Amino acid sequence: EAQGRISWSKKASLIPWPVAQNRALARALESWRLILMDNLDASLVGRQILKSLQGLEGAPSVEQTVADALAGKSLSTLRARASSLMAFGRWKKSLDPQATIFPILEDQAYAYVRELRE
């Protein structure tokens, strides 16, 4: 090996790839849990989460409900969509602290996109 050159394998993480992927997925799903729990009545998944929180018999855990609802989506898609919705939610709450992410009204979406372009 040439002096001063470091191969990628010397910098590789000691965490096995599947473990790292599971951690990344867990972080993405946690973002989605926060988004959905902002207004439980605004979506079908939110209403399913509400059943879990109420302790209804046979209702899956909140984490399982979120994971099942988003199963099959790629990690990069989950992260990108969650990031966009979180940014929108922060903007919406900066205008009205009581506002919820969902529902997203057309005039709100337009105002947000217009502000992003400025």
N, CA, C and O of each residue as an XYZ file, in Angstrom:
472
protein
N       0.846     -1.181      0.000
C       0.000      0.000      0.000
C       0.889      1.240      0.000
O       1.894      1.297      0.709
N       0.509      2.223     -0.797
C       1.286      3.453     -0.903
C       1.235      4.214      0.410
O       0.228      4.209      1.117
N       2.347      4.866      0.717
C       2.425      5.624      1.954
C       1.405      6.764      1.942
O       1.255      7.464      0.941
N       0.714      6.939      3.058
C      -0.255      8.008      3.174
C      -1.636      7.647      2.642
O      -2.590      8.409      2.794
N      -1.729      6.500      2.031
C      -3.017      6.082      1.475
C      -3.672      5.076      2.415
O      -3.050      4.089      2.806
N      -4.913      5.326      2.771
C      -5.619      4.437      3.693
C      -6.729      3.747      2.931
O      -7.532      4.391      2.256
N      -6.766      2.446      3.042
C      -7.836      1.726      2.347
C      -9.127      1.870      3.143
O      -9.105      2.073      4.357
N     -10.251      1.762      2.440
C     -11.544      1.936      3.087
C     -11.770      0.922      4.199
O     -12.465      1.218      5.171
N     -11.193     -0.268      4.071
C     -11.433     -1.315      5.062
C     -10.857     -0.958      6.429
O     -11.330     -1.453      7.452
N      -9.847     -0.108      6.450
C      -9.277      0.305      7.735
C     -10.178      1.312      8.439
O     -10.045      1.528      9.644
N     -11.085      1.924      7.704
C     -11.983      2.898      8.290
C     -13.401      2.358      8.440
O     -14.291      3.066      8.911
N     -13.607      1.125      8.048
C     -14.950      0.551      8.105
C     -15.411      0.451      9.554
O     -14.612      0.252     10.469
N     -16.696      0.593      9.734
C     -17.290      0.512     11.054
C     -17.200     -0.902     11.601
O     -17.165     -1.873     10.846
N     -17.163     -1.001     12.905
C     -17.159     -2.311     13.546
C     -18.578     -2.839     13.724
O     -18.770     -3.988     14.123
N     -19.568     -2.005     13.431
C     -20.964     -2.413     13.558
C     -21.347     -3.193     12.307
O     -21.170     -2.696     11.195
N     -21.866     -4.397     12.468
C     -22.277     -5.179     11.289
C     -23.341     -4.435     10.482
O     -24.181     -3.729     11.040
N     -23.290     -4.606      9.167
C     -24.202     -3.892      8.269
C     -25.674     -4.070      8.643
O     -26.390     -3.071      8.701
N     -26.168     -5.286      8.900
C     -27.591     -5.431      9.249
C     -27.972     -4.670     10.514
O     -29.081     -4.144     10.611
N     -27.075     -4.608     11.470
C     -27.342     -3.873     12.716
C     -27.426     -2.381     12.424
O     -28.315     -1.692     12.926
N     -26.505     -1.889     11.618
C     -26.511     -0.467     11.257
C     -27.788     -0.121     10.496
O     -28.382      0.930     10.736
N     -28.217     -0.990      9.581
C     -29.441     -0.752      8.826
C     -30.662     -0.762      9.738
O     -31.557      0.067      9.575
N     -30.715     -1.678     10.688
C     -31.837     -1.733     11.626
C     -31.902     -0.472     12.475
O     -32.988      0.036     12.755
N     -30.750      0.031     12.881
C     -30.721      1.276     13.671
C     -31.217      2.452     12.834
O     -31.984      3.283     13.320
N     -30.784      2.520     11.595
C     -31.206      3.603     10.706
C     -32.704      3.530     10.455
O     -33.383      4.557     10.451
N     -33.226      2.325     10.246
C     -34.663      2.154     10.053
C     -35.427      2.560     11.303
O     -36.469      3.209     11.208
N     -34.925      2.189     12.463
C     -35.586      2.557     13.725
C     -35.644      4.077     13.877
O     -36.659      4.609     14.325
N     -34.573      4.782     13.511
C     -34.568      6.248     13.590
C     -35.589      6.849     12.626
O     -36.287      7.803     12.971
N     -35.673      6.290     11.419
C     -36.637      6.792     10.431
C     -38.066      6.547     10.905
O     -38.920      7.425     10.787
N     -38.327      5.361     11.437
C     -39.671      5.051     11.920
C     -40.046      5.903     13.122
O     -41.216      6.239     13.303
N     -39.070      6.255     13.939
C     -39.339      7.145     15.076
C     -39.752      8.530     14.583
O     -40.637      9.156     15.167
N     -39.132      9.002     13.534
C     -39.545     10.292     12.946
C     -40.988     10.210     12.472
O     -41.774     11.131     12.694
N     -41.334      9.109     11.821
C     -42.707      8.935     11.346
C     -43.686      8.819     12.503
O     -44.814      9.304     12.412
N     -43.265      8.181     13.592
C     -44.132      8.090     14.776
C     -44.449      9.483     15.296
O     -45.595      9.778     15.633
N     -43.441     10.335     15.361
C     -43.647     11.716     15.820
C     -44.590     12.471     14.887
O     -45.464     13.208     15.342
N     -44.409     12.284     13.593
C     -45.261     12.962     12.603
C     -46.714     12.513     12.771
O     -47.628     13.337     12.821
N     -46.909     11.214     12.855
C     -48.273     10.678     12.947
C     -48.946     11.036     14.269
O     -50.156     11.263     14.305
N     -48.181     11.088     15.346
C     -48.762     11.362     16.654
C     -49.059     12.842     16.863
O     -49.686     13.214     17.855
N     -48.620     13.677     15.952
C     -48.910     15.107     16.049
C     -50.413     15.361     15.980
O     -50.913     16.283     16.623
N     -51.138     14.552     15.206
C     -52.599     14.646     15.116
C     -53.126     13.249     14.786
O     -53.211     12.867     13.619
N     -53.473     12.506     15.813
C     -53.875     11.114     15.627
C     -55.165     10.964     14.833
O     -55.375      9.935     14.190
N     -56.018     11.958     14.866
C     -57.291     11.870     14.155
C     -57.173     12.191     12.669
O     -58.145     12.038     11.930
N     -56.008     12.630     12.222
C     -55.862     13.105     10.842
C     -55.568     12.003      9.824
O     -55.580     12.254      8.619
N     -55.305     10.789     10.299
C     -54.986      9.717      9.349
C     -55.474      8.378      9.885
O     -55.708      8.214     11.082
N     -55.619      7.440      8.983
C     -56.026      6.092      9.365
C     -54.985      5.471     10.298
O     -55.339      4.843     11.295
N     -53.715      5.644      9.977
C     -52.653      5.088     10.817
C     -52.680      5.758     12.189
O     -52.472      5.096     13.206
N     -52.933      7.060     12.222
C     -53.040      7.760     13.493
C     -54.164      7.206     14.351
O     -54.009      7.056     15.563
N     -55.288      6.904     13.729
C     -56.418      6.331     14.475
C     -56.086      4.920     14.971
O     -56.540      4.513     16.040
N     -55.296      4.177     14.194
C     -54.852      2.861     14.654
C     -53.916      3.000     15.849
O     -53.979      2.206     16.788
N     -53.053      4.004     15.813
C     -52.154      4.270     16.943
C     -52.972      4.629     18.176
O     -52.657      4.192     19.283
N     -54.012      5.416     17.988
C     -54.878      5.805     19.099
C     -55.466      4.572     19.776
O     -55.547      4.524     21.004
N     -55.874      3.582     19.001
C     -56.399      2.335     19.576
C     -55.339      1.653     20.429
O     -55.643      1.123     21.497
N     -54.096      1.665     19.958
C     -52.999      1.073     20.733
C     -52.809      1.817     22.044
O     -52.628      1.202     23.094
N     -52.850      3.137     21.981
C     -52.648      3.954     23.185
C     -53.789      3.799     24.185
O     -53.594      3.948     25.391
N     -54.965      3.502     23.678
C     -56.124      3.298     24.556
C     -56.120      1.909     25.170
O     -56.953      1.598     26.022
N     -55.189      1.081     24.742
C     -55.051     -0.251     25.315
C     -56.111     -1.232     24.865
O     -56.430     -2.176     25.588
N     -56.662     -1.025     23.683
C     -57.669     -1.952     23.180
C     -57.054     -3.330     22.969
O     -55.950     -3.461     22.440
N     -57.779     -4.340     23.388
C     -57.282     -5.707     23.289
C     -57.016     -6.075     21.831
O     -57.833     -5.814     20.948
N     -55.877     -6.675     21.605
C     -55.516     -7.110     20.265
C     -54.865     -6.033     19.412
O     -54.397     -6.321     18.311
N     -54.827     -4.801     19.898
C     -54.204     -3.721     19.126
C     -52.682     -3.869     19.199
O     -52.127     -4.075     20.279
N     -52.017     -3.765     18.062
C     -50.546     -3.866     18.088
C     -49.936     -2.637     18.770
O     -50.616     -1.633     18.984
N     -48.669     -2.729     19.102
C     -47.986     -1.594     19.714
C     -47.907     -0.442     18.710
O     -48.070     -0.634     17.505
N     -47.658      0.741     19.230
C     -47.514      1.917     18.374
C     -46.385      1.688     17.372
O     -46.540      1.958     16.181
N     -45.264      1.195     17.853
C     -44.116      0.965     16.990
C     -44.441     -0.034     15.885
O     -44.041      0.151     14.736
N     -45.172     -1.097     16.238
C     -45.529     -2.109     15.246
C     -46.497     -1.551     14.219
O     -46.401     -1.870     13.034
N     -47.431     -0.719     14.666
C     -48.390     -0.100     13.748
C     -47.671      0.768     12.723
O     -47.962      0.698     11.529
N     -46.733      1.585     13.193
C     -45.975      2.456     12.286
C     -45.140      1.615     11.335
O     -45.118      1.874     10.132
N     -44.454      0.613     11.862
C     -43.609     -0.250     11.020
C     -44.446     -0.968      9.970
O     -44.038     -1.061      8.812
N     -45.609     -1.477     10.361
C     -46.468     -2.179      9.403
C     -46.989     -1.235      8.329
O     -47.052     -1.601      7.155
N     -47.362     -0.030      8.725
C     -47.912      0.933      7.759
C     -46.882      1.343      6.717
O     -47.232      1.644      5.576
N     -45.626      1.354      7.106
C     -44.575      1.826      6.206
C     -43.707      0.699      5.659
O     -42.689      0.951      5.014
N     -44.110     -0.546      5.917
C     -43.342     -1.704      5.428
C     -43.253     -1.651      3.908
O     -44.212     -1.296      3.223
N     -42.110     -2.003      3.413
C     -41.924     -2.035      1.961
C     -41.366     -0.745      1.392
O     -40.944     -0.714      0.236
N     -41.356      0.306      2.168
C     -40.774      1.574      1.705
C     -39.267      1.527      1.954
O     -38.807      1.000      2.967
N     -38.524      2.078      1.030
C     -37.070      2.077      1.212
C     -36.682      3.055      2.319
O     -37.379      4.033      2.590
N     -35.564      2.759      2.939
C     -35.072      3.603      4.026
C     -34.860      5.037      3.549
O     -35.203      5.982      4.259
N     -34.305      5.202      2.367
C     -34.050      6.559      1.868
C     -35.361      7.309      1.635
O     -35.430      8.514      1.874
N     -36.396      6.613      1.173
C     -37.699      7.242      0.974
C     -38.295      7.660      2.318
O     -38.802      8.773      2.461
N     -38.232      6.756      3.305
C     -38.761      7.077      4.629
C     -38.075      8.308      5.214
O     -38.732      9.193      5.762
N     -36.756      8.355      5.095
C     -36.003      9.496      5.638
C     -36.339     10.786      4.907
O     -36.569     11.819      5.535
N     -36.365     10.724      3.581
C     -36.609     11.932      2.787
C     -37.996     12.503      3.060
O     -38.147     13.706      3.272
N     -39.004     11.639      3.055
C     -40.378     12.113      3.280
C     -40.561     12.628      4.698
O     -41.222     13.645      4.909
N     -39.979     11.931      5.673
C     -40.083     12.376      7.064
C     -39.387     13.718      7.247
O     -39.899     14.600      7.938
N     -38.232     13.869      6.634
C     -37.493     15.130      6.752
C     -38.301     16.291      6.181
O     -38.372     17.364      6.781
N     -38.905     16.066      5.023
C     -39.721     17.115      4.401
C     -40.927     17.471      5.254
O     -41.238     18.648      5.434
N     -41.605     16.461      5.779
C     -42.779     16.721      6.614
C     -42.404     17.387      7.939
O     -43.135     18.244      8.437
N     -41.264     16.992      8.505
C     -40.812     17.629      9.748
C     -40.487     19.102      9.503
O     -40.815     19.954     10.329
N     -39.850     19.404      8.385
C     -39.542     20.800      8.059
C     -40.829     21.593      7.871
O     -40.945     22.718      8.358
N     -41.799     21.008      7.165
C     -43.091     21.665      6.984
C     -43.771     21.874      8.332
O     -44.327     22.941      8.592
N     -43.727     20.862      9.185
C     -44.333     20.966     10.512
C     -43.699     22.059     11.355
O     -44.403     22.794     12.048
N     -42.377     22.173     11.303
C     -41.697     23.246     12.055
C     -42.143     24.609     11.533
O     -42.396     25.524     12.316
N     -42.241     24.743     10.208
C     -42.697     26.004      9.614
C     -44.114     26.320     10.063
O     -44.409     27.442     10.473
N     -44.992     25.319      9.982
C     -46.397     25.526     10.340
C     -46.539     25.909     11.813
O     -47.337     26.783     12.153
N     -45.777     25.267     12.676
C     -45.834     25.563     14.111
C     -45.166     26.904     14.451
O     -45.461     27.499     15.487
N     -44.274     27.373     13.583
C     -43.688     28.695     13.819
C     -44.736     29.790     13.621
O     -44.637     30.867     14.209
N     -45.741     29.508     12.789
C     -46.825     30.464     12.560
C     -47.914     30.342     13.614
O     -48.529     31.333     14.010
N     -48.146     29.101     14.065
C     -49.182     28.840     15.067
C     -48.747     27.631     15.890
O     -48.801     26.500     15.406
N     -48.316     27.862     17.133
C     -47.823     26.751     17.963
C     -48.839     25.619     18.163
O     -48.453     24.489     18.465
N     -50.117     25.910     17.998
C     -51.148     24.881     18.165
C     -51.429     24.112     16.875
O     -52.195     23.148     16.892
N     -50.834     24.513     15.773
C     -51.078     23.873     14.480
C     -50.547     22.444     14.492
O     -49.608     22.115     15.216
N     -51.169     21.613     13.680
C     -50.706     20.238     13.512
C     -50.213     20.053     12.076
O     -50.610     20.788     11.172
N     -49.352     19.075     11.885
C     -48.811     18.830     10.551
C     -49.929     18.462      9.586
O     -50.033     19.020      8.494
N     -50.763     17.517     10.004
C     -51.910     17.105      9.199
C     -53.182     17.650      9.808
O     -53.256     17.736     11.033
N     -54.165     18.015      9.055
C     -54.207     17.964      7.598
C     -53.400     19.099      6.980
O     -53.206     20.150      7.591
N     -52.937     18.866      5.765
C     -52.215     19.893      5.014
C     -53.200     20.486      4.019
O     -53.664     19.813      3.099
N     -53.505     21.746      4.223
C     -54.426     22.436      3.335
C     -53.663     23.012      2.144
O     -52.485     23.350      2.255
N     -54.335     23.118      1.022
C     -53.686     23.581     -0.205
C     -53.064     24.966     -0.036
O     -51.945     25.198     -0.495
N     -53.770     25.884      0.612
C     -53.225     27.234      0.780
C     -51.994     27.227      1.679
O     -51.084     28.033      1.483
N     -51.952     26.326      2.667
C     -50.770     26.214      3.534
C     -49.584     25.659      2.744
O     -48.468     26.165      2.856
N     -49.828     24.636      1.959
C     -48.757     24.042      1.158
C     -48.203     25.070      0.174
O     -46.992     25.163     -0.025
N     -49.102     25.838     -0.437
C     -48.670     26.853     -1.392
C     -47.831     27.932     -0.701
O     -46.791     28.341     -1.217
N     -48.287     28.386      0.460
C     -47.540     29.411      1.202
C     -46.159     28.890      1.601
O     -45.174     29.627      1.546
N     -46.090     27.630      2.000
C     -44.817     27.036      2.400
C     -43.856     26.955      1.214
O     -42.694     27.346      1.322
N     -44.340     26.452      0.098
C     -43.490     26.327     -1.097
C     -43.047     27.706     -1.575
O     -41.901     27.888     -1.987
N     -43.956     28.672     -1.518
C     -43.611     30.036     -1.918
C     -42.503     30.588     -1.011
O     -41.578     31.247     -1.486
N     -42.602     30.313      0.299
C     -41.579     30.799      1.224
C     -40.240     30.086      0.991
O     -39.183     30.699      1.144
N     -40.276     28.819      0.627
C     -39.027     28.089      0.329
C     -38.312     28.706     -0.870
O     -37.082     28.731     -0.914
N     -39.074     29.202     -1.837
C     -38.465     29.780     -3.038
C     -37.869     31.153     -2.774
O     -37.004     31.599     -3.528
N     -38.305     31.827     -1.735
C     -37.798     33.201     -1.465
C     -36.417     33.191     -0.888
O     -35.857     34.251     -0.609
